[in-house]
Amino acid sequence: MSIRWLTICSLLALGSQLCNSLDLRSFISGHGLHGTITFTETKYSIRITTDLKTTLEYPNQVWSWYVSEFPVDYSELEDRCDADKLGKELINLDDTFGYLIMPENQTTDCITKDLQINGSLGLYGKSLLLKNLDTKRSICASINLVDKSKEKTAVARFHTPFAGSVYFRWFTDKNNHSDMLITTDLYHVHDKENHNKTTPYTEHFWKIYVTDILETDKDRQEDNCNILQLVFDPDDQGVGKALGDIDSRLGKIKVSTDYNKYKFKTLFRDEELVLLPSDLTGPQRRLYLVLFENKHEDVFLGCAKIRYDHPINARVIIQSGGIKGDIKMIQHTKFEPTFLTFNLTTARGDLETRIVYSSTVSNYKIHELPIKPAKSIGQNENACLTTKFVYNPQNIDLNSVPPNGYGTQDQYAVGDISGKLLGRNNETVLVTGGQELSGMYWDTFLPLQGRFAVVHRSMVIYKNTQYPTSEVIAEPWICGGINLYESNFEYQKQIFTAQVIFRYPTVGRMLMRQAKDEPWADTTVMIEYLVHADGAALNNSADHRWSINELPPGKDFYNWTARCLSSGTVFNPYKVDFDNKTTNGKCNMGSIGLCRLGDISKRQGTLDISGKIADSDKISRKLWTDPLLPLTGHNSVLGKSLVLYDDHGPEARGERLACSIIGGVYRRKAVARDWFPNGVDLDVKGKIEFLQQTEYDITNVEVGLDGLFGVTDYNIHLTPVEESLQFPCEETSLYGLWNPLNVDPASSPRAYHGTPDQYEVGDLSGKFGTLENQTVYKTFYNDSLLTLFGPRSILARSIVIHKKNSRRVACSTIERGYSPSEARELRAIASFHNPNGHAFGYMKMRQLIHKDGSASDTTIEVKLRHPGVNDRNVTRDHNWAIYVNPVGVDATVKTLATRCVAGGYVWNPFFTQLADPLNDELYRQECGPENPLRCHVGDLSARLGTIDIGLKRKVFSDANFPLEGDVTAIGRSIVIMAPGRRGERYACANIEPDYDIIKYANIEKPPRFV
């Protein structure tokens, strides 16, 4: 048969010419075969071009090849080539060309008239299936258009009373070639019609409806079909002949009655249906796919909006270790592989450093988790070590994989990017035999959507390190998060983030992240940590079920009996039929529509809870992707409760271990715009804005300044501006640059020739360019270390503009930016002003409260000195805490033993360590910056560190300092302990609201007497 293939190809390829060709391509990488097969439409025929290579492990291969009915679903990793997923084998290519024999047919070029691009047996939208005659293994690949501008994909997603998707895929070109394929895969989840249980499927009429021009779906439930009255009929063809009358042309649609047993995935081809972009995205009308009841054929059974299926764009920004650049990823639909573009170089950009980088890099890998945000000020371990292991959901033995680039992509872990891509493009490299990746690649095992998506995980670049006592070792070096971006890859996609904070008897935090206002999109669920905190359980516990329940939790979250019953039952807005006795095997990721929306453990697995914070990263920190978890829209889980179960707990308490409300985490905006002169006339105008979605996202900075005469640098300094000073920008007030990582500025590269980690965090000019020779300066950049969250936040610090001689000319406080319609800022103060007290100054607190009650971190500005004649004294290392009660005259007594006693004891509203309250050793071991929720809310020094009296002002950021609600610090007291970390109460003041008092005076100048 190979002779027949070679003869056909060599004869027909002579003299063929392309004429406005249409290219379709299949990307193959599996079982020792890697490369592409391209189908090109010529004037009267189809040209087939193969560009395939075998691996050293499998040099000789014989493949039988077919065209199958459905495209490959690349969001699945296992069994993607099974017959129930690819459908029927439509065309046996062996009959025309014979077997694919390797290595003879690695690169061939031939023409046939037996194939066509579109039509009933067209190649478009199908898949290529290869079967190895010797090993009986199969490879499959979708046959997709190369030019994406000619193709559109739309989808209608159903949830109730049946679930599944209907995909519309179509293309048109200027030669009037077109095709419209409709793929249906539906199944009943709620027996609305009481259908016969022995019937494997029901059949239904189906049509496309259009909304009225005055209707809007903004404020209504999407699966409410009552507003639909008009069949889509743009050409006014009449009843039964309209474009939306799909059933009149294609027949009825099948819906499975038991999806785990029977699947009725069906392919339709509609020559008349053309969905114009304006019909799907126009400002007024919307298209809906409607199915009618089986028994009452004029009654709607269910409907779903038809939406464009937009590409998923992800980007990794690298800004550390002297390496700058990005890695872009795009997956056009789940029926196509992911395409990657590597654009990394050194910050200096010279040949010498690029050669060093190319020879040093050893691997590119995607790890399971994102980079862990810093929990304390100061240089931590290499942040890349917090991303856990290489992402390997298939549990491939990493010790037995081929060397990088010597196998096919199915042989490596999903996260082993170097293994899959090295040497797989024609890019020239600086160092021969190096491991650097550069240019464009494709990957058939790197989904950006579905349960195995790599979005919100991290890309880690390894380097070779030579140790004196060992061989060269590849170690994590630099890394960046994989985040979603808009189609231009310039702006981050807006993400809505929800959070769950557990406080008793387990403490921890869970995040859920989904594209904003896209409730149909994937949701990433991440557990930061879960730790037992009541003091009773010090051992790790496993196999905890978890669910989202329909009601917010009440105060029974700490009950000894009947705990968390206030949260109600598992959230089930789609009314999925459920019976504990019969449905244990029905709900799974393959048939997710059969799952109640809130029943997460049934489809994702159970949770583990650590007994101690030291084990929490290993035991409890995990990440999943869930396609059925809306954070916005009518079925949003926001405001519901997340419940943890313990099937082995005491009978009186019940099966529920803990519960907490699902709240929001909103993007943070900071702005410096109110400029103060430093003893000179003020010329500077404009603002600097900082925007960050969460601590897991990069910070975007937008600079727009005017009036910059003779200035050179602008930097972030330690503290906010004291507006009442004549020289508010001086070092005596704002101190030096914000430098939490303790970077030696003498070792920093010259301006704009390094990466952010090589400069002080506050050195904006050094990282991104100076203001020298500028009068108007506008720029935009992003910084991976400039955060608005956590202990390293720049909120409540300041921007200072310098002249050439380092003289400070203007400054502005970095304040929160927010709309009054979205949030409000609370201010509180603990004022140490009593002349007979033992400290003088203040502590100012600020917190942002959003309209749904979600709260930001609280910033705390501390300015304290000793009162009266002792105002130059300095004492260090004072512990400080919030006490349950306010204080009075006891704040001024001279005897330490009786000072501040009215404050009571340290505030502990969430009963931390309630089962063993006197075990101080255990408390000190578990409570700290790494586990702030394990601390008493009032124990500030355990989370933030000690304070000094008589030294510099300080700014702190605390995520556990509430200023409003049932649990609030307002009305309580702050007590400062004796210096040297001693336990005696030294000074105290009450926490009170800090209202801005603004007085206006109108002065009228009388006229002069003549």
FIRO-350089 format. One record per residue (C-alpha): residue in one letter; x, y, z. Coordinates in pm, whole numbers, plus 32768, in hexadecimal, padded with zeros to 4 digits. Example, Ala and Ser with C-alpha at 12.3 -4.5 7.8 and 13.67 -1.06 7.14 Angstrom:
2
A84CE7E3E830C;S85577F9682CA;
//
This chain:
1010
M800080008000;S812180F28037;I817580D47EC1;R801081347E6D;W802482657F56;L816E82D87EC2;T80F782AC7D5C;I7FB783717D91;C806A848A7E45;S818D84AA7D54;L80B084B07C1C;L7F9685907C95;A807286917D3F;L810C86F27BF0;G808288357B6A;S7F7F88707C7B;Q7F3689D97CCC;L7E988A807DF6;C7D788B6F7DBA;N7D048C2D7EED;S7D3F8AF37FB3;L7C878A8980ED;D7D6A89D281E2;L7D0388D582E9;R7E03883883D1;S7E1E872084CF;F7F25872D85E3;I7F9B85D38648;S80788572876D;G804E841B8802;H80D382B9880B;G821B83158767;L819083EB864A;H81A88568864B;G815186688544;T803C86EF8469;I7F5F8681834A;T7EDA87A1827A;F7DB3879C8189;T7DB988B7808A;E7CA488FF7F96;T7D2F892C7E37;K7C69898D7D04;Y7BC6883B7CC8;S7C49875C7DDC;I7CE187397F38;R7E56873F7F74;I7ED18671809D;T802186CC8137;T80BC8601824D;D81D08681832E;L820485678427;K832484E184F2;T834E83A585B9;T8403838F8704;L853A82BE8746;E846581D9881D;Y837481868701;P843581B585B7;N835F80CE84DE;Q81E680F184DB;V80BB808E8407;W7F77814F8432;S7E1A811F83AB;W7D6B82718397;Y7C0682EC8390;V7B318425839C;S7A47841584C9;E790084C4850C;F795385AC8632;P7A8086848686;V7B67862B87A6;D7B1A86C488FA;Y7C71873D896C;S7BEE87978AC7;E7BF386218B0F;L7D3B85688B3F;E7CD183FC8B4D;D7C1583298A4C;R7BDE84528966;C7BEA836F8833;D7AD8827E88A3;A79BE823B87B0;D78B282CD8894;K796F84198888;L79DB84248719;G78A583818689;K789782B88549;E79BA82898458;L793D83448325;I7A5D831A8231;N7B6382078222;L7C9782B28190;D7D41815F8165;D7C5C8122803C;T7CEA824D7F83;F7E50826B7FFC;G7EA4812980AF;Y7F4381198204;L801B822C829A;I816C817E82B1;M8282821F8378;P838A82938334;E8337827F81BD;N820A836981CE;Q8296846982C2;T8294858481C4;T81AF8559809B;D80DE86357FBA;C7FBC85AC7EEF;I7E6E86097E56;T7D2185587E4D;K7BC7859F7DC2;D7B2684A67EAF;L7B18859A7FD3;Q7A6E86E98007;I7A8887FF8107;N7914882A8149;G77DA87688102;S7742862D8196;L7894857B8190;G796686B581B2;L7AA286C28282;Y7A4688028339;G79F387D284AA;K7A49866084A7;S7B7285A68538;L7C8D84D084B8;L7CAB837A855E;L7DEA82AD853A;K7DF5813F85A7;N7F41808A85CC;L7F277F35852C;D80367EA18609;T7FEF7F318763;K7E777F6A8732;R7EA280C787C7;S7DF181F9873F;I7E4583678709;C7D42846D86B3;A7D4685DB8654;S7C3D86D785F0;I7C3B8756848C;N7C2D88D084BC;L7C3F8A0483E4;V7D918AAE83E9;D7D038C0A83A8;K7C2E8C4F84DC;S7B998D8B844B;K7AC08CB38367;E7A2D8BDE847D;K79358C158598;T78C58B3B86B8;A77928B6F8790;V76FA8A9C88A2;A75B28A76895C;R75E789E78ABB;F74BF89448B67;H749A88FC8CDC;T732F88A28D1F;P725587D88CF0;F735A87418C0C;A74CF878A8BFD;G75E1878D8AFA;S7653886689D9;V75F988AB8872;Y771E892D87A6;F76FE89F58664;R783B8A028592;W78468AAC8440;F792C8B508346;T79118C268210;D7A178CA2811C;K7A208D8F7FF5;N79F78C6E7F01;N789B8C327F95;H79068AF2803C;S784A8AC48180;D77D389BD8271;M770489B483B0;L772B888D849C;I7651885B85CF;T76B9876186DA;T75C1870287E8;D760686428928;L74E5865E8A21;Y745D85958B46;H733F85B08C3E;V739086218DA1;H723186728E1E;D711285918DB6;K701C86A48D67;E6F4E85D08C77;N6F5384848D36;H6FE583CE8C0C;N6FF782538BF4;K712481DD8CBF;T716E80C18BCA;T718881AE8AA1;P72F482088A5B;Y7299835B89C5;T7181844D897C;E71558512883A;H70FC86818829;F70B687948732;W71B588AE8748;K71C28A0F86C1;I72868B5286DC;Y71C18C708774;V72198DE08779;T71CA8ED5888F;D70F290038856;I71B1913F8801;L714491E0894A;E719990B68A26;T72D390A68AF9;D735D8F738BA7;K742F903C8C9A;D734790128DC5;R72978ECD8D7E;Q72E48D608DB1;E737B8CDD8C71;D72C98B8D8C67;N71778C3D8C84;C70E98C0F8B28;N6FA48CCB8B5C;I70148E068AA5;L705F8D488961;Q6F4C8D74885F;L6FF38D96870C;V709D8C88863E;F71DA8D14859F;D71668D7B8443;P723C8E9883B8;D71C98E538253;D70548E4582AF;Q70228CE78220;G6EF68C9582F8;V6E8C8B7A83DD;G6F578A3A83B3;K70448ADA82B9;A70FD8BD08395;L72738BBF83CA;G722D8B628534;D71568A3784D4;I727A894684F1;D719E88178530;S70E5884583E7;R722F88168331;L72F087288415;G71E9866A84D7;K71C28639864C;I72D98640874D;K7323851F883D;V734E854C89B4;S73DD84298A80;T731683AE8BAC;D7445830E8C55;Y758683BA8BE7;N766E82CC8C9B;K75E181AD8BCA;Y756D824C8A86;K7607836B89C8;F756683FA8891;K766784EF8814;T75ED855486BA;L767B86198596;F759686EC84BB;R75EF87B9838B;D751188E08334;E754F898081E1;E745C8A9F8223;L74B08B0E8384;V75A68C2C838E;L75D88CD384E0;L76538E31849C;P772C8ED685AA;S76268FE685E1;D75228EDF8634;L75F18E608758;T76978F9B87DC;G75B590B5876F;P753F91B28872;Q73CD915F885B;R7366900287ED;R73E48EB5886D;L73C58D5687DD;Y734E8C3088AF;L73418ABD8861;V71F78A2788D7;L719088BC8903;F7023885D891C;E6F84875689F9;N6F6A85F88970;K6DFD85CA89D3;H6D83872E89A0;E6E3387A08865;D6DC7890B8884;V6E4E893689E8;F6FB189A68A2F;L708388A28AE5;G71BB89768B09;C72888A878A65;A73EB8B108A63;K748A8C4889D9;I756F8C1488AD;R76C08CB988F0;Y78038CD38836;D79088BE688BB;H7A2B8CD788D6;P7B9A8C6C88DC;I7C448C438A2D;N7D778D248A45;A7E738CF48B5D;R7FBA8DA48B9E;V80E18D758C85;I81A98EAF8CD4;I830F8E6E8D42;Q83BE8F868E01;S84D18EFC8EDE;G86328E788EE6;G86988F708DD7;I85A68ECA8CE0;K84878F898C40;G83798F288B4C;D82428E558B33;I81AF8D0B8AC5;K80628D248A0F;M7F6D8C0489EC;I7E2E8BF38921;Q7D2E8ADF88F4;H7C2A8B4787F2;T7B2C8A40885D;K7B3C89008926;F7B4A884987D7;E7CA388D3878B;P7DFC88B48828;T7E9D89D288E4;F7F958AB58832;L80B48B5188F5;T81A18C7088A8;F82DF8C988977;N83738DF5897C;L84778DFE8A91;T85C18EB48A9D;T86A68F588B98;A865B90AE8C2C;R87A291358BA0;G875C909B8A4E;D88CC907B89EB;L895F8F468947;E8A348EE58A72;T89148ECC8B69;R88358E228A69;I893B8D128A35;V89578CE38BAD;Y87DB8CC18BC8;S87C88BCF8AA5;S88D58AEF8B35;T88558B038C9C;V86E48AB58C6B;S869589448C8D;N851A891B8C8E;Y83CC89C78C6B;K82BD89278D3D;I815C89768DAC;H812A89318F1E;E7FEB88D38FD3;L7FB88A169096;P7FE48B8D906C;I80F98C459120;K80A38C69928E;P80788DD792F1;A81638E5893FD;K80D88E44955E;S81E08F1D9602;I82CE903C95BA;G842E8FD49561;Q84DA8EEE946C;N843B8D96946C;E84B08C5793C6;N84AC8C3F924B;A833F8C7F91F8;C834B8B7690E4;L83748A6B91F0;T82128AB59269;T81728A399125;K818688CA918B;F81D687C7907B;V81C287A98F02;Y8055879D8E99;N8019862E8E4D;P7EA685D28E5E;Q7EE4848B8DA2;N7FE6841C8EA6;I80EC83CC8D9E;D822E833C8E2C;L831784688E08;N844B838C8E2D;S83FE82C18CF6;V83A983D08BF7;P848C84098AC9;P8586852A8ACD;N850086808A6E;G848A86848906;Y84C7851188C5;G836884928905;T820984ED889F;Q812C85CA8971;D805A84B18A02;Q818F84238AAF;Y81CB85528B90;A811385F28CB0;V802687098C4A;G810D88008CF7;D825087818C5A;I826488918B51;S83D288598AF7;G839C86E58ACB;K8280871F89D6;L8303884B8914;L847F884E8909;G84FC884687A4;R839B883E8715;N83B6897D8647;N84B58A108559;E852C8B2E8636;T86A38B67863F;V873D8B5C8799;L886B8C0F8822;V89008ADE88CB;T89048998880A;G8874888188DB;G87E1897889D4;Q868E89578A77;E86068AB18A24;L84AA8AC8898C;S846D8BE5889A;G83658C348797;M821D8B82874D;Y81B48A2087AC;W8077895187C4;D8014885D88D4;T7EFD875A88C1;F7F0E87138A39;L7EFB88718ACE;P7D8C88CA8B02;L7D2F8A2F8B5E;Q7BC889C98BA9;G7B1A88A88C52;R7B7187EE8D8E;F7CE387C68D34;A7D1A89358CD8;V7E6C89CD8D31;V7DDB8B2A8D62;H7E2F8BC38EB8;R7F4B8ACF8EEA;S80B58B3E8EBC;M81CB8B258DBA;V831B8AD68E58;I84668AFB8DA2;Y857D8A1C8E26;K86F18A5D8E12;N882189808E32;T88DE89B18F77;Q8A36891D8FB9;Y8A7488C19124;P8BD6886D919D;T8B71871E922C;S8A7B86A89123;E8A2386A28FB6;V897487B98EFD;I881287D18F88;A86E7886F8EDB;E863989528FD7;P850A8A3C8FC9;W858E8B948F74;I848B8C908EFF;C83158C728ED6;G81D18D248E82;G805C8CE78E9E;I7F8A8C6F8D78;N7E748D718D62;L7D5B8DB88C6F;Y7D7E8EDD8B7E;E7CAA8F8F8A7D;S7CD48F338910;N7DE5903788D8;F7EB48FA589F9;E7EEA91078A7B;Y7DE4911B8B8C;Q7D8F901A8C94;K7C368F878C7B;Q7B5A8FFF8D95;I7B338EE88E90;F7A308ED48FA3;T7ABC8E3490DD;A79F58DA491FE;Q7A878D369347;V7A288C5E946F;I7AD18CA095BC;F7AAF8B9296C6;R7AE28BFD9831;Y7A5D8AE3990D;P7AAC89C99955;T7B7B89C69819;V7C2F8AF89796;G7C8F8B33962F;R7C3F8BE394EC;M7BB28B6F93A0;L7BA18C36925C;M7AC48C0B912A;R7B1D8CC68FEA;Q7A518CEE8EAB;A7A4B8DE08D87;K796F8F038DF2;D78058EF58D79;E78418DA48CD0;P778F8CAA8DB4;W77AF8B9D8CAA;A792D8BAC8CB1;D7A178ACB8D77;T7A4A8B1F8EE7;T7B998AE48F8D;V7B778A7290F7;M7CAB8A9391D2;I7CDA8A3C933D;E7DEE8B0E93D8;Y7DEC8A49951B;L7D078992960D;V7D7F89549772;H7CCE88D298A7;A7CC689F6999C;D7BF6899E9ACE;G7D1988F59B7C;A7C6C87A39B86;A7CF3870D9A45;L7E68871899FF;N7E6F85FF9901;N7E2C861C978D;S7CD585AB971F;A7C6D853695C6;D7B3F84ED94E9;H7A6A8616954F;R793E86489471;W78EF87B39415;S77C8885D9374;I772B89AC932A;N75E289CB93E4;E74BF8AAA938E;L74B68B9694BA;P75B98C709566;P762B8BDD96B3;G75A48C5897FE;K764F8C63994F;D76328AE99976;F77898ACA98D0;Y78198A949A2E;N76FF89C29AC2;W775988879B7E;T761987E79AFD;A756C880399A9;R768588D69919;C7654899D97D7;L74EE892A979D;S74998A95974C;S754E8A7195FE;G743789979576;T745588879472;V75438863934B;F750E8978924A;N744A88E79126;P73BB8A039051;Y739889278F1B;K72B988308FD9;V739187078F7C;D72E485C58FE8;F739A853D9115;D7372840B91EE;N748383A492E1;K7432823692A8;T744A822D912F;T7520834890AA;N7674830A9145;G770882B08FF3;K764D83A88F1B;C76F984ED8F75;N785C85078EED;M792D85EE8E17;G78CC85328CDC;S7758856D8D1E;I776D86AA8DEB;G760A870F8D96;L759085F68E77;C763B869A8FA2;R758B8788908A;L764288D1905F;G76B788DA91C8;D7723876F91DF;I789287B4919E;S7930868B924E;K78668598917C;R790C8616903D;Q7A5A86A090B9;G7AAE85BF91E0;T7AD285F89354;L7BAE86E7941D;D7CC486B19519;I7CF5878A964E;S7E4587BA96F2;G7E7587979867;K7F8C889A986E;I7FE989C49797;A813F892B974E;D809588199681;S7F8388EA95E2;D802C892B9494;K806C87BA9461;I7F1E873E94E7;S7E13883A948E;R7E8F892E9381;K7DEF88C1923A;L7D53894390F8;W7C3788C7901D;T7B7E89448EE9;D7A03891E8EED;P792189668DC0;L77E2897C8E94;L781E8A888F9A;P778B8BDE8F38;L780B8D059004;T77268E018F5A;G75CB8DF58EC3;H74828D738F4E;N75158C2D8FCB;S764A8CC79069;V76D58C19919C;L772D8D6A9237;G767C8D959384;K764C8C1C93AB;S770D8B4D94A7;L78278A599478;V780C89319564;L791D883E95CE;Y78AD86E79641;D794485EC9730;D78A884959716;H7968841C9846;G79108532993C;P783C85229A78;E76D284C39A3F;A764885E99B05;R76FC86E89A2C;G7687864598EB;E7743860D97A7;R778D877E976B;L78E387EC97E8;A78F18959977B;C78448A57969F;S787B8BB89622;I77E28CAF952F;I78648CD993CC;G78C38E4993A6;G79708F1A92A0;V7AD78F89926E;Y7AD590C791A3;R7BE7915D90D4;R7CB092679185;K7D0493B690F7;A7DF894AC9190;V7E3D960C911B;A7F3097269168;R7E99986C90ED;D7E9799739202;W7FF59A0691EB;F80969ACF9300;P81BB9BBB92C6;N82F29B8D9397;G832B9CF993F0;V83319D6E9286;D822D9DD59184;L816F9CA79102;D81779C5E8F8D;V81289AEA8F90;K7FCC9A7D8F24;G7F3299328EC2;K7F1997E08F64;I7FB096868F81;E7EBB95648F91;F7EF894009004;L7E0392E88FBB;Q7E10917F9031;Q7CF9907D9022;T7D798F969136;E7EC48F4591D9;Y7EEE8E3590D0;D7EE98F338FB4;I7FEA90268F34;T7FBF91988F85;N7F7D928A8E67;V800993E98E8C;E7F9895168DC1;V805F96588DDD;G7FE197A88D62;L80AB98CF8DE7;D80CD9A388D73;G819E9B618DE0;L82DE9A988E0A;F83E79BA68DFD;G85469B368E57;V84D999F78F09;T857D98A48EDB;D84E8978F8FB1;Y83A397249053;N8398961A9161;I82BC957A9269;H831895D393CF;L82C19534951B;T81AB960695B0;P808996EB954D;V80AF9861952B;E807899339662;E7FB69A4F95C4;S7FE69B4B96DC;L81629B6096B6;Q820C9C7C95FA;F83019B7E9568;P82299A43955C;C83059980946A;E8447997E9534;E84F8984595A6;T84A398979711;S8335985296BD;L832497679590;Y847796C095C8;G851B95F394B5;L849E9519939A;W83AB93FB93DF;N849392CE93E3;P83ED91A2948B;L84D790AA93DD;N860C915B9464;V86AC9180930D;D87FE92309316;P87CC935C922E;A8942936491E8;S89219212913B;S87FC9278905C;P883A92948EE4;R882793EB8E46;A86CE946E8DF7;Y85F5938B8D23;H870592848CF8;G868691908DFA;T854B90E38E73;P847391598F99;D850A90629090;Q86619103905C;Y85EE925890DD;E854A92DB9215;V83D292A891F2;G839C94209205;D84A1947890FE;L83B194B88FDE;S84AA95868F16;G85B4947B8F2D;K84C593698EBD;F8405941D8DAC;G84BD95598D45;T850196B48DD1;L845098028DA6;E858C98AB8D2B;N855999A58C0F;Q83E099788C24;T82DB9A838C5D;V81B299A08C11;Y81DB98308C63;K80DD97258C07;T812495B38C13;F808E94628C6E;Y813F93348D02;N810A920F8DEB;D81CD91998F18;S81C4903F8FB0;L824490B59104;L817791F29132;T804B917191F3;L7F0F920E9280;F7EC890DC9359;G7F6B904C948E;P808990C4956B;R815491529447;S8037922F93CE;I808F938E9356;L7F41941B93CF;A7F67953694CB;R80CD9574945A;S813B9696937D;I81CC96FD922E;V82EC97F59237;I837098B19105;H84E3990C9110;K85C49A02905D;K872399B38FE0;N87C79A04912A;S86D9990E91D6;R86179A329263;R84AB99DC929A;V83C09ACF91EB;A82659A329207;C81B5990E92AA;S8061986692B9;T7FC197599390;I7F5F961492E1;E7DEE95FD9335;R7CDB950C92DB;G7C2495559198;Y7AB794ED9194;S7960955A9124;P786E95BE923A;S776594EC918A;E783C93B491B6;A78DD93DF930A;R791C94C59431;E7A5094FB9504;L7A4194D9967F;R7B3895969756;A7B89955C98C2;I7C8995E599B2;A7D2495879AFD;S7D9696D59B83;F7EA096DC9C93;H7E74984A9CF1;N7E49984F9E69;P7F6599229EFB;N7F6F9837A025;G7F8297019F47;H80B596309F01;A80C196569D85;F806E977A9CA3;G7FF897669B3B;Y7EFD96989A7D;M7EAA955D99BD;K7DD2959F9888;M7D13948597E4;R7C68947F968E;Q7B9A936E95E9;L7AC7935C94AE;I796D92BB94C7;H78C692549381;K775192609347;D772B90E89381;G77DB910594D3;S792B907F945F;A7A4C912E950B;S7BAE918294A0;D7CE9916D9571;T7D059279967D;T7E2B93689666;I7EB993DC97B3;E7F96950E97D6;V8050951D9922;K80F4965B99A2;L815896529B12;R825096FD9BF5;H827A97239D68;P81B898469E02;G823199859EA5;V839B99A89F13;N83E198449EA2;D838B98859D37;R84EB982B9CC1;N84EE96D99D6C;V84E9959F9C95;T845C944D9CF9;R844E93239C11;D839691DC9BD7;H824792269C70;N813F911C9C3D;W7FE791AF9BF5;A7E8791279BE9;I7D1591789BD3;Y7C64913E9D1D;V7AF390F29D41;N7A8A92289E03;P7AD1939C9DF3;V7BB494399EF9;G7B81956A9FD4;V7C48961AA0E1;D7D0C94D8A116;A7DD495389FE0;T7E94963BA0AA;V7EDE958BA1F2;K804D9571A249;T804E940DA2CC;L8082930FA1B7;A7FBD9204A26C;T7E7B92CFA261;R7EAE9392A11E;C7DB59357A001;V7D029242A0C3;A7BAA92B5A04A;G7C0592329EF1;G7BD090D19F6D;Y7C7E8FCB9E9C;V7CF48F9A9D32;W7BCD8F9B9C43;N7B7F8E3D9BBF;P7A258E499B1A;F7A528D089A52;F7AAF8C279B79;T7C068BCC9AF6;Q7C998AA69BB7;L7B5C8A8D9C86;A7B9A89209CDE;D7CF189679D76;P7CFD8ADB9DCE;L7E1A8AC79EC9;N7F108A189DDF;D7FDF8B4C9D8E;E80F68A7F9CF4;L800B89EE9BF0;Y7F768B459BAC;R80CA8BE89B6F;Q812E8AC69A93;E7FFC8AE099B3;C7FA98C5699B6;G807D8D3898DA;P80948DF0978E;E807C8CA796CF;N7F398C4C9783;P7E978D9597EC;L7D3B8D009812;R7DC58C18991F;C7E138D4999F6;H7D1B8DF99AD5;V7C908F1C9A0C;G7D1990069B15;D7E7B8F799B13;L7F17907B9A29;S808590459A80;A806F8ED19A2E;R7FFE8F2598CB;L80AC9071988A;G81D790789972;T823191639A8C;I823192DF9A8C;D832593E39B12;I82DC95259BCE;G83AD96579B7B;L842A95E19A28;K83A195F398C4;R823795E6985B;K81CF949297DA;V80C1941296F1;F802B92B59711;S7F2691F59649;D7E4B90F896FE;A7D449016965F;N7CAC8FC397B4;F7C58911A9845;P7AE09156980D;L7A5592B59837;E78E6926397F9;G77E491529828;D77889060993E;V78FA90389983;T799C9190998E;A7AC4922F9A3D;I7A10937C9A60;G79BF93C09BCD;R7AD292E19C51;S7C3093469CBA;I7D94931B9C42;V7E8A92C29D55;I800292EA9D28;M80D392029DFE;A821992529EAB;P835892649DDA;G843591399D96;R8302905D9D4D;R82A0905F9EBD;G813990189F20;E80E391419FFE;R7FEA923E9F76;Y80A4937F9F27;A7FB394699E70;C7E5694589DDC;A7D4F95199D19;N7BF094D99C98;I7BA494919B2B;E7AAA95929AB1;P7A1F95FE9960;D7AFC970298BA;Y7A1597FC9815;D7A9C9907972E;I7A319A5597BE;I7A149B5896AD;K79B49CBD96FF;Y796A9DC895FF;A79809F40963A;N78FAA03E9545;I79B5A1899559;E7918A2B094AD;K79F4A3DC9465;P7930A51C9496;P7949A62E938C;R7A37A74E93C8;F79AAA89A9434;V79DDA9AE9339;
//
